[in-house]
């Protein structure tokens, strides 16, 4: 399955100063777009959405915040 352009209806607007994943946005790797969507799968292609950054500074920040909560 590929992108059917349905996901662009749910495209997330960037909030400057707040990381995307912390503001509740999810990313579809197939459609290559950030979504404001409550489900676990992309409404367009059906693939599972990413809810955490893969690598880099954003991932380190999220890991530190999750450890502080515990």
N, C-alpha and C positions, 0 to 999 in steps of 0.2 A: 504494500500500500504506500502511496505517496501523498504528498500534500494536495489537498483539494481547495485550498484558500479559504476554508471555513474559519480557520484559527485567527484570521486577521480581524474578525469581529470582536475577539476577546483580547486583542493586543494590549499589553500593559504599558502605561505611560510611566516614564522614568521620574522618580522623585529624587532630585539632586541632594546629595549629602547622606542618603540612606542607601545601603547596599540592596540590590534587587531581591535577593533571597530573603533578607531580613524583613523586607516590606511585604512579603507574601507572594511575590511573583514566582512563577514556575517556568522552566524552559523546555521547549520541545527541540530535541536534537535533529529531528527529521525536517521540521518546518523552519527551524532556525529562527524562532521568535519567542519572546517572553510573553507569558499569558497571565491574566487574572482569571483563574479558573479554580473551582473548588474540587474538581475530580482529580484522580490520580493519572488518568490517561488523556491524551490530547483529543479534543472534540473533532479534530480534522482527520488525523491519520490513525489514531488509536494507540500510538506508542506511549509508553510510560514517560511521564514528565520528570525532569530533574528538579529536585528541591534543595540541593546543596551544590556549592561550587566544586568543580573538579580539582583545582589546584590554585596555588598562589596565595597572595595576601588575604583575600576574602575568606578562603578556606581556613587559614590559620586564625583569623579573627573569630569565625564562627565556632571553632573548636575551643578556643579560650573562653568564650562566653558560655558554652554548654558545660564546661568543667566548673566554672564559677557558680552556676546554678545548683550543681550537685553538692 
